[in-house]
Amino acid sequence: MAKDEKQKMDAQIHDEEFRMLSEEEQLEILQKYDPESNTRNVSGIFKKIVFFGLLAFSIFQLYTSIGTQFTAYIQRSIHLGFALALIFLLFPASRRIKKRRDKVPIYDMILALLAVGVGLYWPILIDQLVLRVGRMTPLDLTVGIIAILLTLEATRRAVGIPIVIISSAFLVYAFYGPYFPGFLAHRGQDLKSVVQLMFFTTDGILGTPISVSATFIFVFLLFGAFLVKTGVGSYFNDLAVVLAGRLVGGPAKVAIFSSALQGTISGSSVANVVGSGSYTIPMMKKLGYRKEFAGGVEAAASTGGQIMPPIMGAAAFLMVEFIGGIDYWTIAKAATIPAILYFTGIWIMTHFEAKRVGLKGMTEDQIPDRKATLKKIYLLLPILGIIIFLLIGIPTMRAALYGIVLTIIVSSFDKSTRLGIKDMIEALVDGARTALAVAAATACAGIIVGVVVKTGLGLSLATGLVTAAGGNILLTLMFTMLAALVLGMGSPTTANYVITSTIAAPAIITLLMLDSPPDATVPIVVAISAHLFVFYFGIIADITPPVALAAFAASGISGGDPIKTGVTSSKLAIAAFIIPYMFIFNPAMLMIDASILEIIWVVITAVIGMVAIGAGMIGYWYRKCNWFERPIIVATGLLLIIPETITDIVGLLSFAVLFTIQWLARNKDNNNEKSAVIS
């Protein structure tokens, strides 16, 4: 009897360890690692106020995007007012406040009302404000100060403290410029100048970042919310299992495939981890993957969702405005091959890890019904539609609107996915809720941009960065990488990109243009490669220890050690640390001003190089790699990735030799398997 009880207990422990997380447990992890999810569960009258506030926010945004355009000041200030007011109603002042989380305290009601006043100030007084441009009344000064303080506090609640500290530091720099040493010194600004810059021009809070939030980003977030309502999120998981579940190490490859698809509807690495990881991580553990490896795979793959076209992270839309003279499709096209290589690298390493440990694929009874799953392939039509709309030249915002309409049409193909009026209203509310943190982050980032523009800090720091690197492009890139990683450890990708694109990207462009005439126009390929460089490293900060929020969220699901999970995810995402250097030195990878043959050659050598790097990092190819073989294999991979003819030739020859050695010796070391083909 005791034996039977022990077996039951062991079975219960086994089931508990490998079960999938409930919605409540997912929310708990999200609230722990993602400030955007740490909201009140308001009830009563405030629940209705928040609901209708979010709905009105979406309706306003749709109204202005369909064709009715307001002036920049009105559009952006109303967008800001909506976001700030709703943040104060939804986000508590502190995570430690556990009591009465269903109630809104009086001080937050006051802050929300002040936010409404700030949002309506420009629409109500626009004629007077335009007439007295450059001159502020005491009321203007007061409203401007309140707008700055509300923006900082709302960002602290919805996004986190690091970006607020950085923005505040820039404000201090604006006031105390004369006291800074060397090239950082400037004449300084008084209170009126700073307030006017921040709220009464389009260079500060109401600048380019929040402009992008109020147009492109919001509509694409709505598109994602409508897609979610069709059940496409769970469908991604089912489709990934059907296509990759039976392969070697199936669940890990399911995680990669599913997360790449999830990235089209989620702009958050942490949300992506929790959304798909609650499904894939238990499967990986059950198959035999270590906890840290299972969490690392999900974190690395989920983080890559932000660099996966056609719908990338919010910062990609900012890039269009910051570079100028290009459309979003140009960015998405340029990011396609790097994104494919990124996920290919993770795929390769999970394959080698599965072969090293001896893991198989999922059994047939674990695979969803293939016929039923493939029957719902129409759910992917809206994503395909977005690609086609962008490809034929439809404006970005209009393409997102068409995507929403297409989603509604496609959902009607089956009763299980059909969107009713209630579903569409909920999608509008959910989309607006997702946009709150983005609006706050872009408004706060506008403070940084305003100070940089006003003080000339961008040019000064770019010059200082080039000087510190001695004019060496590789050193400049390494300094930029470190800056983006450090900033990204505490800042959202959007704010990180704003900072690095205004400070570091110009330094990269300067060095890439050294051989050009002084008055030469910066080629599009140079501008995009520099901006994508800082964009990439800002994103992978989410999996770079010691502050690796995506990896920490994955460890919360897997039960593994957070730091070890972060290290593992960084190792799996090694391609993300290499690829940006590749497209800086060989922009053919970005498919801009390059021939088909150049692009094909770059992709082939890069993929072969990733195979070698993956084998060296994992320590397994066709057999276990000896300790002295691993650095040689990694070096071979790097030679193939370096964009030079001689390195490609040497790398290919070295790869052929290593491949032959591995192939011939595969039966001598502890395995009699057939040739390991990357599935």
PLY file of the C-alpha trace (Angstrom):
ply
format ascii 1.0
element vertex 679
property float x
property float y
property float z
element edge 678
property int vertex1
property int vertex2
end_header
0.00 0.00 0.00
2.84 2.37 0.91
4.44 1.60 -2.44
1.22 2.49 -4.28
0.95 5.77 -2.36
4.56 6.63 -3.20
3.92 5.92 -6.89
0.83 8.16 -6.80
2.81 10.90 -5.08
5.65 10.62 -7.61
3.14 10.77 -10.45
1.53 13.83 -8.89
4.91 15.56 -8.53
5.75 14.64 -12.12
2.45 16.05 -13.42
2.88 19.20 -11.31
6.37 19.84 -12.69
5.38 19.45 -16.34
1.89 20.92 -16.32
1.15 24.08 -18.25
0.58 27.33 -16.38
-2.90 28.61 -15.69
-3.93 32.11 -16.76
-3.57 33.31 -13.16
-0.01 31.96 -12.93
0.88 33.53 -16.27
-0.45 36.88 -15.06
1.57 36.58 -11.84
4.81 36.08 -13.80
3.93 38.92 -16.15
3.30 41.28 -13.26
6.59 40.27 -11.65
8.81 40.85 -14.68
6.80 43.15 -16.96
5.77 46.57 -15.54
3.20 46.91 -18.33
1.15 44.09 -16.80
1.22 45.33 -13.21
-2.22 46.96 -13.32
-5.11 47.36 -10.91
-8.13 45.14 -11.24
-10.54 48.04 -10.86
-14.20 47.46 -10.07
-17.42 49.43 -9.85
-17.65 52.84 -11.48
-13.91 52.99 -12.17
-14.08 49.76 -14.15
-16.61 51.42 -16.44
-14.56 54.64 -16.63
-11.44 52.71 -17.61
-13.34 50.53 -20.09
-14.96 53.44 -21.89
-11.75 55.48 -21.64
-9.78 52.75 -23.42
-12.55 52.31 -25.98
-12.67 56.06 -26.65
-8.86 56.08 -26.99
-9.03 53.45 -29.75
-11.96 55.09 -31.49
-10.13 58.44 -31.52
-7.02 56.80 -32.98
-9.03 54.99 -35.65
-10.93 58.17 -36.47
-7.71 60.10 -37.05
-6.03 57.27 -38.97
-8.92 56.68 -41.38
-8.61 60.15 -42.83
-9.57 62.92 -40.43
-6.23 64.53 -39.59
-5.68 66.99 -36.75
-2.65 69.26 -36.44
0.41 67.70 -34.82
-0.11 69.50 -31.50
-3.75 68.44 -31.17
-3.21 64.82 -32.28
-0.22 64.25 -30.03
-1.50 66.07 -26.94
-4.84 64.20 -26.98
-2.92 60.94 -27.42
-0.74 61.91 -24.46
-3.72 62.96 -22.33
-5.55 59.68 -22.93
-2.46 57.62 -22.08
-1.48 59.53 -18.93
-5.01 59.64 -17.49
-5.60 55.92 -18.05
-2.19 55.01 -16.63
-2.96 56.81 -13.36
-6.28 54.96 -13.12
-4.83 51.54 -13.98
-1.28 51.48 -12.61
-0.72 51.74 -8.83
1.94 54.10 -7.50
3.91 51.15 -6.11
4.00 47.42 -6.70
4.15 46.98 -2.94
0.65 48.36 -2.54
-1.39 45.19 -2.25
-4.44 46.48 -0.36
-7.51 47.58 -2.27
-6.03 47.05 -5.72
-9.60 47.21 -7.02
-9.90 50.84 -5.90
-8.39 54.06 -7.26
-7.02 56.32 -4.49
-7.95 59.99 -4.43
-4.45 61.16 -5.39
-4.58 59.08 -8.60
-7.98 60.55 -9.42
-6.44 64.01 -9.12
-3.46 63.02 -11.30
-5.81 61.54 -13.92
-7.83 64.79 -14.01
-4.62 66.82 -14.37
-3.63 64.53 -17.26
-6.97 65.20 -18.96
-6.32 68.93 -18.54
-2.85 68.59 -20.06
-4.27 66.61 -23.00
-6.96 69.23 -23.71
-4.75 72.30 -23.25
-3.53 72.44 -26.84
-6.90 71.59 -28.50
-8.74 74.25 -26.48
-6.16 77.05 -26.66
-4.41 76.28 -29.93
-5.24 79.63 -31.58
-3.85 81.60 -28.65
-0.80 79.36 -28.28
0.07 79.72 -31.96
-0.32 83.52 -31.86
2.00 83.90 -28.89
4.56 81.36 -30.06
7.79 81.85 -28.14
6.06 83.69 -25.30
4.63 81.82 -22.33
2.10 83.00 -19.78
2.31 81.86 -16.14
-0.48 79.37 -16.92
1.50 77.98 -19.86
4.53 77.55 -17.63
2.48 75.78 -14.95
0.79 73.43 -17.42
4.14 72.65 -19.06
5.76 71.75 -15.73
2.77 69.57 -14.82
3.00 67.83 -18.22
6.68 66.99 -17.66
6.10 65.69 -14.12
3.04 63.65 -15.12
4.96 62.12 -18.03
7.83 61.06 -15.78
5.53 59.61 -13.11
3.30 57.76 -15.60
6.38 56.30 -17.29
7.76 55.17 -13.92
4.54 53.27 -13.24
3.92 51.75 -16.66
7.46 51.23 -17.94
9.88 51.29 -15.01
12.27 53.54 -13.12
15.43 53.24 -15.31
14.09 55.26 -18.25
12.81 57.91 -15.83
16.26 58.22 -14.24
17.85 58.58 -17.68
15.32 61.22 -18.79
15.74 63.12 -15.50
19.51 63.05 -15.96
19.07 64.64 -19.39
16.90 67.37 -17.85
19.59 68.04 -15.25
22.12 68.22 -18.07
19.94 70.81 -19.85
19.90 73.07 -16.75
23.51 72.66 -15.62
25.37 72.49 -18.94
28.12 75.00 -18.00
29.24 72.80 -15.11
30.00 69.76 -17.26
33.60 69.10 -18.37
35.13 69.26 -21.84
33.01 68.62 -24.90
29.93 67.98 -22.72
29.71 71.62 -21.61
27.06 73.98 -23.04
25.62 77.33 -21.99
22.70 75.82 -20.07
18.95 76.46 -20.22
16.58 78.20 -17.84
13.24 76.79 -16.63
11.14 78.65 -19.22
13.31 77.48 -22.11
13.15 73.85 -21.01
9.39 73.89 -20.42
8.75 75.58 -23.75
10.96 73.01 -25.49
9.26 70.08 -23.80
5.57 70.96 -24.21
5.26 73.89 -26.60
7.34 72.61 -29.51
7.45 69.36 -31.46
10.98 68.63 -30.30
10.14 67.43 -26.79
7.34 65.39 -25.25
5.15 66.12 -28.29
8.00 65.22 -30.64
8.70 62.49 -33.16
8.59 59.49 -30.75
5.04 60.14 -29.53
4.03 61.10 -33.07
4.94 57.57 -34.17
3.08 56.14 -31.16
-0.03 58.16 -32.08
-0.02 56.92 -35.66
1.79 53.75 -36.80
2.36 51.95 -33.51
-1.16 52.30 -32.13
-2.83 50.96 -35.27
-0.48 47.98 -35.45
-1.16 47.23 -31.77
-4.87 47.24 -32.62
-4.14 44.85 -35.49
-2.40 42.52 -33.02
-5.32 42.75 -30.58
-7.80 41.78 -33.31
-5.59 38.86 -34.33
-5.45 37.63 -30.74
-9.25 37.64 -30.56
-9.39 35.17 -33.47
-7.39 32.69 -31.37
-4.34 32.98 -33.58
-2.00 32.84 -30.56
-2.97 29.28 -29.63
-3.11 28.43 -33.32
0.55 29.43 -33.67
1.38 26.84 -31.01
-0.67 24.12 -32.71
0.78 24.89 -36.14
4.31 24.88 -34.73
3.73 21.46 -33.11
2.32 20.03 -36.35
5.28 21.30 -38.41
8.15 20.76 -35.97
6.94 18.52 -33.13
8.18 15.22 -34.60
11.65 16.53 -35.37
14.68 15.86 -33.16
14.20 17.93 -30.00
10.72 18.79 -31.25
9.38 20.96 -28.39
12.40 23.28 -28.56
11.90 23.76 -32.27
8.20 24.31 -31.63
9.17 27.09 -29.21
11.36 28.74 -31.85
8.76 28.53 -34.60
5.88 29.55 -32.34
7.76 32.49 -30.83
8.77 33.80 -34.24
5.08 33.83 -35.19
4.01 35.25 -31.81
6.34 38.17 -32.42
3.96 39.40 -35.12
1.27 40.09 -32.52
3.34 40.85 -29.41
5.74 43.76 -29.05
7.03 42.60 -25.67
9.71 39.96 -25.13
8.36 39.14 -21.67
4.75 38.87 -22.88
5.93 36.60 -25.70
7.82 34.40 -23.23
4.80 33.99 -20.97
2.33 33.59 -23.84
4.13 30.81 -25.72
6.50 29.65 -22.96
3.71 28.50 -20.66
2.99 25.97 -23.42
6.45 25.12 -24.81
8.68 25.12 -21.69
6.78 22.29 -19.91
6.92 20.28 -23.16
10.69 20.79 -23.42
11.23 19.76 -19.80
9.08 16.67 -20.26
11.12 15.62 -23.27
14.35 15.89 -21.27
15.78 19.36 -21.78
17.39 20.96 -18.72
15.31 23.67 -17.01
17.79 26.41 -17.87
18.07 25.26 -21.48
14.28 25.08 -21.90
13.92 28.58 -20.46
16.85 29.86 -22.50
15.38 28.59 -25.79
12.06 30.29 -25.10
13.65 33.56 -23.95
15.97 33.76 -26.97
13.22 32.89 -29.44
10.66 35.23 -27.85
13.10 38.14 -27.82
13.69 37.59 -31.53
10.02 38.28 -32.15
10.77 42.02 -32.09
13.20 41.73 -35.00
10.95 39.48 -37.08
9.24 41.15 -40.08
6.65 41.97 -41.20
5.63 43.47 -37.84
8.69 44.31 -35.76
9.05 46.07 -32.43
7.77 49.62 -31.92
11.27 51.06 -32.39
11.24 49.94 -36.03
8.47 52.46 -36.74
10.55 55.16 -35.05
13.42 54.22 -37.32
11.38 55.20 -40.37
10.95 58.73 -38.99
14.49 59.12 -37.64
16.18 58.06 -40.88
13.71 59.89 -43.12
13.10 59.38 -46.82
12.16 55.70 -46.49
9.03 53.69 -45.82
8.46 50.91 -43.29
8.72 48.20 -45.94
12.35 49.20 -46.57
13.14 48.56 -42.90
11.19 45.28 -42.81
12.88 44.02 -45.99
16.32 44.96 -44.69
15.67 43.10 -41.42
14.43 39.90 -43.09
17.70 38.03 -43.67
19.20 39.01 -40.26
16.01 37.76 -38.57
16.10 34.47 -40.48
19.75 33.98 -39.53
18.95 34.77 -35.89
16.28 32.06 -35.64
18.38 29.68 -37.75
21.18 30.01 -35.19
18.86 29.14 -32.30
17.37 26.25 -34.30
20.82 24.83 -35.04
21.94 24.92 -31.42
18.77 23.35 -30.07
19.21 20.60 -32.66
22.79 19.90 -31.58
21.80 19.99 -27.91
19.03 17.45 -28.58
21.48 15.20 -30.45
24.07 15.57 -27.67
21.61 14.56 -24.95
19.87 11.97 -27.13
16.42 13.56 -27.19
13.80 12.55 -29.70
10.75 14.30 -31.08
7.21 14.30 -29.76
5.07 11.19 -30.08
2.14 11.02 -32.46
-0.41 11.23 -29.65
1.11 14.56 -28.57
0.59 16.11 -32.00
-2.68 17.98 -32.66
-4.89 16.76 -35.48
-2.99 17.80 -38.60
-6.00 18.08 -40.84
-7.92 20.25 -38.37
-4.87 22.43 -37.73
-4.01 23.01 -41.38
-7.68 23.69 -42.06
-7.30 26.89 -40.01
-4.29 28.13 -41.99
-6.51 30.98 -43.15
-5.82 32.67 -39.78
-2.41 33.62 -41.18
-3.96 35.49 -44.12
-4.02 38.88 -42.30
-0.25 38.66 -41.69
0.32 37.70 -45.33
-2.00 40.54 -46.28
0.09 43.08 -44.35
3.17 41.93 -46.29
1.38 42.28 -49.62
-0.06 45.69 -48.70
3.38 46.99 -47.78
4.98 45.38 -50.84
2.62 47.10 -53.30
3.27 50.48 -51.74
0.21 51.06 -49.54
1.13 53.52 -46.73
2.10 51.81 -43.47
-0.82 53.03 -41.34
-3.31 52.28 -44.09
-1.84 48.76 -44.43
-2.47 48.16 -40.71
-6.08 49.35 -41.07
-6.60 47.03 -44.03
-5.06 44.27 -41.91
-7.70 44.83 -39.22
-10.49 44.68 -41.80
-8.97 41.53 -43.32
-8.75 39.95 -39.85
-12.48 40.55 -39.29
-13.30 39.06 -42.71
-11.01 36.04 -42.26
-12.39 35.34 -38.79
-15.85 34.78 -40.30
-14.62 31.69 -42.18
-15.34 29.52 -39.14
-17.70 29.79 -36.17
-14.87 29.08 -33.70
-12.90 32.13 -34.86
-15.70 34.49 -35.85
-15.48 37.96 -34.28
-18.75 39.37 -32.99
-19.42 42.96 -31.96
-18.42 42.16 -28.37
-15.13 40.62 -29.52
-14.32 43.67 -31.64
-15.06 46.05 -28.78
-12.83 43.98 -26.49
-10.08 44.07 -29.14
-10.31 47.87 -29.24
-10.03 48.00 -25.44
-7.15 45.50 -25.31
-5.25 47.31 -28.05
-5.54 50.63 -26.23
-4.42 49.02 -22.97
-1.32 47.65 -24.70
-0.57 51.10 -26.14
-0.44 52.87 -22.76
3.12 51.88 -21.88
4.32 52.59 -25.43
2.78 56.08 -25.32
4.41 56.79 -21.95
7.79 55.48 -23.09
7.75 57.52 -26.31
6.67 60.68 -24.45
9.50 60.19 -21.96
11.92 59.46 -24.80
10.84 62.80 -26.29
12.40 64.51 -23.26
15.72 62.91 -24.16
15.43 63.87 -27.82
14.53 67.45 -26.90
17.59 67.88 -24.70
19.85 66.31 -27.31
18.52 68.66 -30.00
18.63 71.78 -27.83
22.11 71.27 -26.39
23.83 69.64 -29.35
24.67 66.69 -27.10
24.19 64.18 -29.91
26.98 65.63 -32.02
29.23 66.08 -28.97
28.81 62.48 -27.80
29.17 61.10 -31.30
32.43 63.02 -31.69
33.58 61.88 -28.25
32.73 58.27 -29.07
34.73 58.38 -32.30
37.66 60.04 -30.49
37.59 57.46 -27.67
37.73 54.70 -30.27
40.61 56.42 -32.06
38.60 56.54 -35.27
38.48 52.72 -35.34
35.14 51.51 -36.67
35.32 48.15 -34.86
36.00 49.79 -31.48
33.22 52.31 -32.08
30.83 49.46 -32.81
31.90 47.64 -29.65
31.42 50.77 -27.50
28.01 51.30 -29.09
27.05 47.67 -28.46
27.98 47.95 -24.78
26.06 51.22 -24.41
22.93 49.73 -26.02
23.14 46.59 -23.85
23.56 48.58 -20.63
20.73 50.98 -21.49
18.52 48.10 -22.59
18.88 46.31 -19.28
16.52 48.77 -17.68
14.85 50.63 -20.54
12.25 49.46 -23.03
13.49 48.93 -26.58
11.77 52.10 -27.78
13.55 54.40 -25.31
16.84 52.55 -25.77
16.65 53.04 -29.53
15.82 56.74 -29.15
18.92 57.31 -27.01
21.36 55.22 -29.05
20.05 56.40 -32.42
20.57 60.05 -31.46
23.97 59.51 -29.84
25.69 56.38 -31.17
24.22 55.88 -34.65
25.65 59.21 -35.93
29.11 58.10 -34.81
28.80 54.88 -36.81
27.54 56.80 -39.84
30.43 59.29 -39.54
33.03 56.52 -39.65
31.30 54.68 -42.49
31.30 57.93 -44.49
34.98 58.83 -43.90
35.94 58.19 -47.52
33.04 60.25 -48.87
33.08 64.00 -49.65
32.21 66.20 -46.62
28.89 67.31 -48.13
27.91 63.86 -49.42
24.39 62.61 -48.71
24.29 59.62 -46.38
23.27 56.57 -48.46
20.14 54.78 -47.25
22.05 51.54 -46.76
24.54 53.25 -44.43
21.80 54.89 -42.37
19.74 51.70 -42.08
22.74 49.53 -41.13
23.77 51.98 -38.38
20.25 52.26 -36.97
19.58 48.52 -37.18
22.85 47.95 -35.32
21.70 49.88 -32.23
18.16 48.49 -32.62
19.41 44.90 -32.43
21.50 45.35 -29.31
18.74 47.27 -27.56
16.46 44.27 -28.06
18.82 41.48 -27.01
19.47 43.32 -23.75
16.31 41.47 -22.65
18.30 38.22 -22.55
21.69 39.60 -21.50
22.57 39.08 -17.80
22.57 40.40 -15.17
19.23 42.12 -15.93
17.65 39.80 -18.49
13.90 40.25 -18.00
12.85 37.81 -20.74
15.18 35.12 -19.36
14.00 35.79 -15.80
10.37 35.40 -16.90
11.27 32.12 -18.63
12.98 30.87 -15.45
9.77 31.68 -13.56
8.01 29.14 -15.80
10.78 26.54 -16.01
11.82 26.67 -12.35
15.45 27.07 -13.40
18.08 29.46 -12.13
17.46 32.96 -13.60
21.14 33.86 -14.19
21.94 30.46 -15.73
18.86 30.81 -17.93
20.09 34.24 -19.02
23.55 32.90 -19.84
22.02 30.03 -21.81
19.70 32.33 -23.75
22.63 34.62 -24.59
24.60 31.64 -25.85
21.69 30.44 -27.97
21.22 33.95 -29.35
24.91 34.32 -30.21
23.85 35.13 -33.78
22.32 38.39 -32.52
25.74 39.47 -31.22
27.38 38.71 -34.58
24.82 39.58 -37.26
24.84 43.38 -36.64
28.59 43.46 -37.32
27.98 41.45 -40.48
25.56 43.92 -42.04
27.73 46.88 -41.05
30.70 45.46 -42.97
28.66 43.73 -45.68
25.32 45.51 -46.19
24.36 43.08 -48.96
22.65 41.17 -46.15
20.14 44.03 -45.91
19.11 43.49 -49.56
19.73 47.14 -50.42
21.74 47.98 -53.56
22.93 44.37 -53.79
22.64 41.79 -56.57
20.81 38.49 -56.10
24.09 36.57 -56.32
25.68 38.72 -53.60
22.71 38.16 -51.32
22.65 34.39 -51.94
26.39 34.07 -51.27
26.17 36.07 -48.04
23.26 33.95 -46.79
24.88 30.61 -47.69
28.21 31.41 -46.01
26.44 32.89 -42.99
24.24 29.80 -42.50
27.23 27.46 -42.83
29.08 29.67 -40.38
26.17 29.46 -37.91
26.28 25.64 -38.16
29.93 25.69 -37.14
29.41 28.24 -34.35
26.41 26.27 -33.07
28.38 23.03 -32.98
31.28 24.70 -31.21
29.06 26.41 -28.63
27.09 23.24 -27.80
30.08 20.89 -28.07
28.41 18.42 -30.41
28.22 17.94 -34.16
28.04 14.39 -35.47
29.73 13.32 -32.27
30.88 14.98 -29.07
33.51 17.64 -29.77
36.79 17.52 -27.87
37.72 20.58 -25.80
40.41 21.65 -28.29
38.07 21.21 -31.27
35.41 23.61 -30.02
37.37 26.89 -30.37
38.60 25.78 -33.80
35.03 25.07 -34.93
33.79 28.43 -33.60
36.70 30.23 -35.30
35.77 28.50 -38.56
32.23 29.78 -38.22
33.45 33.31 -37.60
35.65 33.17 -40.70
32.60 32.28 -42.79
30.61 35.12 -41.27
33.29 37.78 -41.81
32.37 39.36 -45.17
35.67 38.91 -47.02
36.47 36.63 -49.95
39.66 35.27 -48.38
37.96 34.50 -45.05
35.12 32.75 -46.89
37.57 30.54 -48.79
39.61 29.68 -45.68
36.42 29.13 -43.69
34.88 26.80 -46.29
38.07 24.73 -46.52
38.30 24.51 -42.74
34.61 23.63 -42.50
35.03 20.83 -45.05
37.94 19.34 -43.08
36.09 19.52 -39.76
32.92 18.12 -41.32
34.86 15.16 -42.74
36.54 14.46 -39.38
33.20 14.57 -37.58
31.50 12.39 -40.18
34.16 9.68 -40.19
34.46 9.62 -36.39
30.73 9.70 -35.66
30.55 5.98 -34.80
33.62 5.96 -32.57
32.23 8.12 -29.76
29.22 6.85 -27.86
26.67 7.07 -30.68
25.58 4.91 -33.57
23.00 7.28 -34.93
22.50 8.04 -38.55
23.90 11.27 -39.96
22.66 14.28 -38.04
20.74 16.37 -40.51
19.59 19.74 -39.21
15.86 19.33 -39.14
0 1
1 2
2 3
3 4
4 5
5 6
6 7
7 8
8 9
9 10
10 11
11 12
12 13
13 14
14 15
15 16
16 17
17 18
18 19
19 20
20 21
21 22
22 23
23 24
24 25
25 26
26 27
27 28
28 29
29 30
30 31
31 32
32 33
33 34
34 35
35 36
36 37
37 38
38 39
39 40
40 41
41 42
42 43
43 44
44 45
45 46
46 47
47 48
48 49
49 50
50 51
51 52
52 53
53 54
54 55
55 56
56 57
57 58
58 59
59 60
60 61
61 62
62 63
63 64
64 65
65 66
66 67
67 68
68 69
69 70
70 71
71 72
72 73
73 74
74 75
75 76
76 77
77 78
78 79
79 80
80 81
81 82
82 83
83 84
84 85
85 86
86 87
87 88
88 89
89 90
90 91
91 92
92 93
93 94
94 95
95 96
96 97
97 98
98 99
99 100
100 101
101 102
102 103
103 104
104 105
105 106
106 107
107 108
108 109
109 110
110 111
111 112
112 113
113 114
114 115
115 116
116 117
117 118
118 119
119 120
120 121
121 122
122 123
123 124
124 125
125 126
126 127
127 128
128 129
129 130
130 131
131 132
132 133
133 134
134 135
135 136
136 137
137 138
138 139
139 140
140 141
141 142
142 143
143 144
144 145
145 146
146 147
147 148
148 149
149 150
150 151
151 152
152 153
153 154
154 155
155 156
156 157
157 158
158 159
159 160
160 161
161 162
162 163
163 164
164 165
165 166
166 167
167 168
168 169
169 170
170 171
171 172
172 173
173 174
174 175
175 176
176 177
177 178
178 179
179 180
180 181
181 182
182 183
183 184
184 185
185 186
186 187
187 188
188 189
189 190
190 191
191 192
192 193
193 194
194 195
195 196
196 197
197 198
198 199
199 200
200 201
201 202
202 203
203 204
204 205
205 206
206 207
207 208
208 209
209 210
210 211
211 212
212 213
213 214
214 215
215 216
216 217
217 218
218 219
219 220
220 221
221 222
222 223
223 224
224 225
225 226
226 227
227 228
228 229
229 230
230 231
231 232
232 233
233 234
234 235
235 236
236 237
237 238
238 239
239 240
240 241
241 242
242 243
243 244
244 245
245 246
246 247
247 248
248 249
249 250
250 251
251 252
252 253
253 254
254 255
255 256
256 257
257 258
258 259
259 260
260 261
261 262
262 263
263 264
264 265
265 266
266 267
267 268
268 269
269 270
270 271
271 272
272 273
273 274
274 275
275 276
276 277
277 278
278 279
279 280
280 281
281 282
282 283
283 284
284 285
285 286
286 287
287 288
288 289
289 290
290 291
291 292
292 293
293 294
294 295
295 296
296 297
297 298
298 299
299 300
300 301
301 302
302 303
303 304
304 305
305 306
306 307
307 308
308 309
309 310
310 311
311 312
312 313
313 314
314 315
315 316
316 317
317 318
318 319
319 320
320 321
321 322
322 323
323 324
324 325
325 326
326 327
327 328
328 329
329 330
330 331
331 332
332 333
333 334
334 335
335 336
336 337
337 338
338 339
339 340
340 341
341 342
342 343
343 344
344 345
345 346
346 347
347 348
348 349
349 350
350 351
351 352
352 353
353 354
354 355
355 356
356 357
357 358
358 359
359 360
360 361
361 362
362 363
363 364
364 365
365 366
366 367
367 368
368 369
369 370
370 371
371 372
372 373
373 374
374 375
375 376
376 377
377 378
378 379
379 380
380 381
381 382
382 383
383 384
384 385
385 386
386 387
387 388
388 389
389 390
390 391
391 392
392 393
393 394
394 395
395 396
396 397
397 398
398 399
399 400
400 401
401 402
402 403
403 404
404 405
405 406
406 407
407 408
408 409
409 410
410 411
411 412
412 413
413 414
414 415
415 416
416 417
417 418
418 419
419 420
420 421
421 422
422 423
423 424
424 425
425 426
426 427
427 428
428 429
429 430
430 431
431 432
432 433
433 434
434 435
435 436
436 437
437 438
438 439
439 440
440 441
441 442
442 443
443 444
444 445
445 446
446 447
447 448
448 449
449 450
450 451
451 452
452 453
453 454
454 455
455 456
456 457
457 458
458 459
459 460
460 461
461 462
462 463
463 464
464 465
465 466
466 467
467 468
468 469
469 470
470 471
471 472
472 473
473 474
474 475
475 476
476 477
477 478
478 479
479 480
480 481
481 482
482 483
483 484
484 485
485 486
486 487
487 488
488 489
489 490
490 491
491 492
492 493
493 494
494 495
495 496
496 497
497 498
498 499
499 500
500 501
501 502
502 503
503 504
504 505
505 506
506 507
507 508
508 509
509 510
510 511
511 512
512 513
513 514
514 515
515 516
516 517
517 518
518 519
519 520
520 521
521 522
522 523
523 524
524 525
525 526
526 527
527 528
528 529
529 530
530 531
531 532
532 533
533 534
534 535
535 536
536 537
537 538
538 539
539 540
540 541
541 542
542 543
543 544
544 545
545 546
546 547
547 548
548 549
549 550
550 551
551 552
552 553
553 554
554 555
555 556
556 557
557 558
558 559
559 560
560 561
561 562
562 563
563 564
564 565
565 566
566 567
567 568
568 569
569 570
570 571
571 572
572 573
573 574
574 575
575 576
576 577
577 578
578 579
579 580
580 581
581 582
582 583
583 584
584 585
585 586
586 587
587 588
588 589
589 590
590 591
591 592
592 593
593 594
594 595
595 596
596 597
597 598
598 599
599 600
600 601
601 602
602 603
603 604
604 605
605 606
606 607
607 608
608 609
609 610
610 611
611 612
612 613
613 614
614 615
615 616
616 617
617 618
618 619
619 620
620 621
621 622
622 623
623 624
624 625
625 626
626 627
627 628
628 629
629 630
630 631
631 632
632 633
633 634
634 635
635 636
636 637
637 638
638 639
639 640
640 641
641 642
642 643
643 644
644 645
645 646
646 647
647 648
648 649
649 650
650 651
651 652
652 653
653 654
654 655
655 656
656 657
657 658
658 659
659 660
660 661
661 662
662 663
663 664
664 665
665 666
666 667
667 668
668 669
669 670
670 671
671 672
672 673
673 674
674 675
675 676
676 677
677 678
